[in-house]
Amino acid sequence: MEKFLFVLSRGLEDPVRATRAFQLAKVAKEKGHEVNVFLVDDAVVYGVLGLADNVKAPTGDDAKAYIDYLVEKKVAFYICTPCARYRLFGEDEFIEGAKLSTAAHLIDLAADSKVFTF
């Protein structure tokens, strides 16, 4: 199986890209691949409990349902440390299993993964 890294930088202002990123991560996980999600810039909101609850794409796809699946399957969510701190988010607010991370870790993940960016 392959390793996939999904890097999302868009936040609540772009529900289509966000929802699609989580949908494709879910499909990759369902197919048995190793999946990691890295949230940077405005996308850090998706790592905070409750903020994705009403995010839907025009197609009807629900971001929260995809995120819930990924959390249930123990997919790693990494949240850009300076991006989260700038927005005053603390680790006690994160979805289960999400953790702060760095640009250096993002590069390490990307080095041995197929990378999707949204």
KAWO-V875549 format. One record per backbone hydrogen bond with DSSP energy under -1.0 kcal/mol. CO is the residue of the C=O (numbers start at 0). NH is the residue of the N-H. E is the energy in kcal/mol with one decimal. If there is no record, write none. Layout:
co->(CO CO)
nh->(NH NH)
e->(E E)
This chain:
co->(1 2 3 4 5 6 7 10 13 14 15 16 17 18 19 20 21 22 23 24 25 26 27 28 33 35 36 37 38 39 40 41 42 43 44 46 47 51 54 56 60 61 62 63 64 65 66 67 68 69 70 75 76 77 78 79 80 81 82 83 84 89 90 92 94 98 100 101 102 103 104 105 106 109 113 115)
nh->(33 113 35 115 37 117 39 13 17 18 19 20 21 22 23 24 25 26 27 28 29 30 32 31 3 5 77 7 79 42 43 44 45 46 47 94 50 54 62 59 56 65 66 67 68 69 70 71 72 74 73 36 98 38 100 83 84 85 86 88 87 92 93 48 97 78 80 105 106 107 108 109 110 112 4 6)
e->(-2.3 -2.9 -2.0 -3.0 -2.9 -2.8 -2.7 -1.9 -1.8 -2.4 -2.4 -2.4 -2.1 -2.3 -2.6 -2.0 -2.1 -2.3 -2.4 -2.3 -2.8 -1.7 -2.2 -1.8 -2.9 -2.6 -3.2 -2.3 -2.7 -2.1 -1.5 -1.2 -2.1 -1.8 -1.5 -2.3 -1.6 -1.7 -2.2 -2.5 -2.4 -1.4 -2.7 -3.1 -1.8 -2.4 -2.7 -2.6 -2.1 -2.7 -1.7 -2.7 -2.1 -3.3 -2.7 -2.4 -2.6 -2.4 -1.1 -2.7 -1.6 -2.3 -1.2 -3.1 -2.0 -2.7 -2.7 -2.0 -2.4 -2.0 -2.7 -2.5 -1.8 -1.4 -2.7 -3.2)
